[in-house]
Amino acid sequence: MSTENNETGGSLADRITKPDEASQPATTTTETPEKISDDGAGTALQGSALQEPDYQVEVKLSDLQADPNNPLFSVKSFEDLGLDPRILKGLSAMSFRKPSKVQERALPLLMQNPPKNLVGQSQSGTGKTAAFVLNVLSRVDISTEEMRATPQALILAPTRELARQIVGVVHAMGQFLDGLSIGTAVPADASARPTRMTAAIVVGTPGTVQEMIKRRVLNPTRLQVLVLDEADNMLDQQGLGDQCIRVKSMLPRTIQVVLFSATFPAHVHRYAAKFAPDANEITLHHDELTVEGIKQLYMDCNSDEEKYTNLVQLYGLLTVGSSIIFVRTRASAVEIEKRMTAEGHTVASLTGGIEGSQRDAVIDAFRNGEAKVLITTNVLARGIDVSTVSLVVNYDIPEVMNPNRQREPDYQTYLHRIGRTGRFGRIGVAISFVSNREEWDMLRQIQQHFSCQIDRIDTSDWDEVERMIKRTIKNSRAQAQFAKNQ
Ligand SMILES: Nc1ncnc2c1ncn2[C@@H]1O[C@H](COP(=O)(O)OP(=O)(O)OP(=O)(O)O)[C@@H](O)[C@H]1O
């Protein structure tokens, strides 16, 4: 199996791992809210983009948030959670009306004093980012010039795209905190020189942060909070896991450790408990992990070539909203992009094989809708939040090598990949291509593992395929909820 499989995918210890970053000099950008115009997160950061041009959609989000069985359910308001009025103003500017379940449960645990560690799990797209960002914003002291330039909270993510996205969320939520500065610590292009980190909140990837602390351009002595987003993935991958451990060993012993993910497989969960000792925990059963609004489908393909022709057939649907196509290797991402482009389709690709600045340009174009179809590897399987994504295609089923060197489904990565759609109560479609017996078996195992239903798409009538998928994509949250309650 190629190392490319493992760009960020949840992995077994056995996997050949390839951390997202080489040990290059760090790039550090320190930004204050007023200076920022366009960061990684771009305009997608408007709440769940529920700017409610559509009255009905808003009404139905409230319905979801009033349903105790829904992960978006809450009984409290953000005001009840004891947040600073300037932060409440930020939330309101982002159109966040009510906390989701994980926000309501996590925030009191995170904000208690003396601080306690937390291991928090909640389904994809249910607002984990806000949960840890609100805690961080509540804890940093920006009352003096000196403190404003002193790193006090460190948020680590497995990829530069996710780190940049989190920076965007911190900006948006902290926009009314005068003097707040946020630093980004992600791998730099070869020519960039490391600069001193003078921000109260630092968001970065583990290797870069480790390097910066070692080179003494990031002073860790006043850090009070350490957050690991996609924590299971970070701790389970050889490279990233080692870097996280080294970073933590250089931080104050009393630091509050906060781990979040949609998935915590048992072997990582045990380890997470050591990384964040005596932690409060919010956990889910694995049959609770799939998101109601994501319609899971599969398509039989007779060969690899038929996967490609089916993808091309789907092109019209891929561009109804935005879509992400996940493939196993960088090489196939590039090849499919080239082939589709040569045939006159507009697609982009993003893999770990390209330079950072180019990666930034691709993801930014995808966020702002300039690029609507993105072909990628597991590098973007986790965390990326683009609310317009209505279709995810697993061109290849995500897989790992088990300790006996047999291929098996990568359950976590499957869940994270399909979770790029159906965010915060939206409807989305995930289609997995199956072209041989092994892939078929893996899909069946995924279905059993999550106790979920993955329906077959009959490709004998493409007009019908198109109608069916369009109907699903265009279904409002309201209709889905209505159907569910019948
Ligand atoms: N209380 C809220 N009200 C409205 N929108 C919200 C709220 N909380 C989060 N959102 C929006 O929901 C979307 C998903 O949130 P987020 O990216 O934090 O999910 P997540 O749980 O971290 O998902 P993943 O596991 O995929 O990383 C974002 O667009 C965010 O702005």
The ligand as an ORCA input file, in Angstrom:
! r2SCAN-3c Opt
* xyz 0 1
  N     -24.332     26.865     17.737
  C     -24.217     26.971     16.422
  N     -25.156     27.607     15.694
  C     -25.058     27.694     14.346
  N     -24.055     27.165     13.618
  C     -23.090     26.512     14.299
  C     -23.113     26.395     15.722
  N     -22.008     25.695     16.114
  C     -21.325     25.411     14.989
  N     -21.966     25.888     13.906
  C     -21.530     25.731     12.497
  O     -21.591     24.350     12.206
  C     -20.581     23.996     11.279
  C     -19.808     22.776     11.774
  O     -19.049     23.095     12.932
  P     -17.602     22.483     13.202
  O     -16.745     22.658     11.995
  O     -17.123     23.023     14.477
  O     -17.973     20.946     13.356
  P     -17.129     19.781     14.021
  O     -17.998     19.167     15.054
  O     -15.799     20.268     14.440
  O     -17.004     18.779     12.784
  P     -15.810     17.773     12.350
  O     -15.896     16.590     13.262
  O     -16.155     17.438     10.940
  O     -14.529     18.522     12.489
  C     -19.704     25.221     11.106
  O     -20.043     25.849      9.881
  C     -20.077     26.115     12.268
  O     -19.936     27.474     11.951
*
